[in-house]
Amino acid sequence: MSWWRDAVVYQVYVRSFADSDGDGTGDLPGITAHLEHVADLGADAVWLTPFYPSPMADGGYDVADQCDVDPLFGSLADADRLLAKAHELGLRVLVDLVPNHTSDQHPWFREALADPASPMRERYLFRTGRGEDPPNGWTSVFGGSAWTRAEGDEWYLHLFDTTQPDVDWRYPAVHAEWERILRFWLDRGVAGFRIDVAHGLYKQAELADHAGEPSDDPLFHAESSPNAWDQPEVVEVYRRWREITDGYDERVMVGEVFLADLDRVARFVGPDLLHQSFNFPLLAAPFDARTWQGLIAASLATFEGHGTSPTWVLSNHDVVRHATRLGGVAQARAATLTLFALPGSPYLFQGEELGLEQDTLPPQARRDPIWLRSGGTVEGRDGCRTPLPWTAQVPGHGFTTGMPWLPYGEQAVTRNVATELADPGSTLQLYRKALRLRRELQDGLAREVEWLRVEGPVLALRRRHVDGSALVCILNTGARPTTVEVQGEVLVASQAGVGSGASGTVVPPATAVWLCEAGPAL
Ligand code: NOJ
């Protein structure tokens, strides 16, 4: 069985994990020094968000050189040291690949902009405007037009920030460049790639206008702007990349395919395409057992049906933390424990293991281009990107000896690694316990999920174990305790108060529990 199929992957948001030099920004040596936290949590791999040279207009997703490290974060030697330490701890390392666009400070784009006759123009999407208007009416995911004027009536396309010009994947030299970048990191020992906006890259050849209004929700931007995303040609890029990664041992590619329709997402994965894709519908789902059962069942059928496994994502650096989105830490703990019971790969976002909620930052502290491009009308993503609190100590919380690049919220005083390690009831201890159990049970568990009950606010699922027992997970999304007619030994629960009576198991509100159901008597 491939290691990645059920791997737990921990997302390290590099700027906010640990700062080794007191400048207030996280860096690679800081990560290396704190990797034990991730190993002790029970993760199999870390995914590092971009640490490449970048003007940081979009948190590093504006890459100026794909094969180096920004001095803010360290050096290539620091990246090597991080890899070595991770491997010592049994952790694999995924890096972020950003093929849809570069920074406007990338040497290719600087040259393209400096000289309209440069062949570097072919690597981007320069087009002539319509009078004073841009070449078409496409909008940026970050708001406003997707076009910025280069000079005269020439414009360039950027589906994100002005500083992130889109690459033209219809131009062959681009393919060779990214194949070189892929090999550069594979040769250095990374276990694979998280591919940024993997459904992007190709645009409809004529860049034709869309009918109707564009959505400002990234999950639906592709639906409302179909010519800008998910073109048939894009999967051929991944077919080629799969040949490359298959030439190395046990590497993996997971695509950020930001599409709401799972059948469209599934086109990107398979034995000769991407190994896995993110699976985002749960990000838009309320805390409701029936909705969750529907989405989980559809994800399992879709991804397992395409010869791969689903990924499970509740939080990342782009969305409101799930403790806030789902209505509280209790709901978040229950939701997470339910996902841990499933086959597939949970992708965890740093800080969710502490039960962190979304922080609200004072307007002057916000850095997200979404906030800046909307003229201060859309709050943006800074509230989930505040640094990881390691201790209760203000102002640096063990993250930095300087001033953190984004300010901490009050929750860091009680929700931090040191405090939670000392508290058996903490969210950190829940994650550690559940992931340890998951690892212990994993090998013998069937991939098939049986639905024992889906009724009102309750779902109960079972996975049989080869030893004759079974893992049962019950989730109660309601506001009242409920009794479910299943019995077994309680392995772990997201809250105290699970009871066992003659008629079944009593599950408190907003709680999930794992039971070990004994096998048939011999
Ligand atoms: C998706 C990344 O997760 C997000 O942070 C970034 O802003 C966009 N892609 C553009 O690269």
Residues whose N, C-alpha, C, O or C-beta is under 5 A from the ligand:
A	BS01	NOJ	D58 Y61 F160 D196 V197 D318
